[in-house]
Amino acid sequence: MPDRPSKRYLDGVAQGRWTQDAGQLAALVEMDRVALALLERQRAGFLKKLGFRLAGHTGVRGLYLWGGVGRGKTMLCDLLLEATAELKPTRLHYHRFMHDVHARMKALADTSDTLSVVAAQYAALSPLLVLSEFFVNDIAAP
């Protein structure tokens, strides 16, 4: 199994590539959870194809990273993508993603519940979608 994001991070600290940061370590706990759950889910899918059934198989809860410029969000996402490379994760800039979603929905104009269809299309592409440059101005605004 590939290294967890936190292992890759700590290796980078040991090699002097970056400085350890408490906020990044906290985020890495969740990134490890996502990576391990997605890799386990892939393994469960393989076993299912062989005829095995695993109880309690549910979706993987994602995560949202936020912080100021230069806090290491992109680097942490790179570590997650490296750790899950066998899943062929998808990484898109948020605005490009939304442009593509709208184009796909427009192409499905005669279909009911187009957003669900587009979501299923993305889910079929990859079990992991990483969006960069997503910006929330005021999450508590009405």
KAJO-V313553 format. One record per run of one state. SS is the DSSP state (alpha for helix, beta for strand, coil for the rest). FROM is the first residue (numbers start at 1). TO is the last residue. If there is no record, write none. Layout:
BEGIN
ss	from	to
SS	FROM	TO
SS	FROM	TO
END
This chain:
BEGIN
ss	from	to
coil	1	4
alpha	5	14
coil	15	21
alpha	22	49
coil	50	72
alpha	73	83
coil	84	84
alpha	85	87
coil	88	89
beta	90	93
alpha	94	107
coil	108	113
alpha	114	125
coil	126	128
beta	129	132
coil	133	142
END
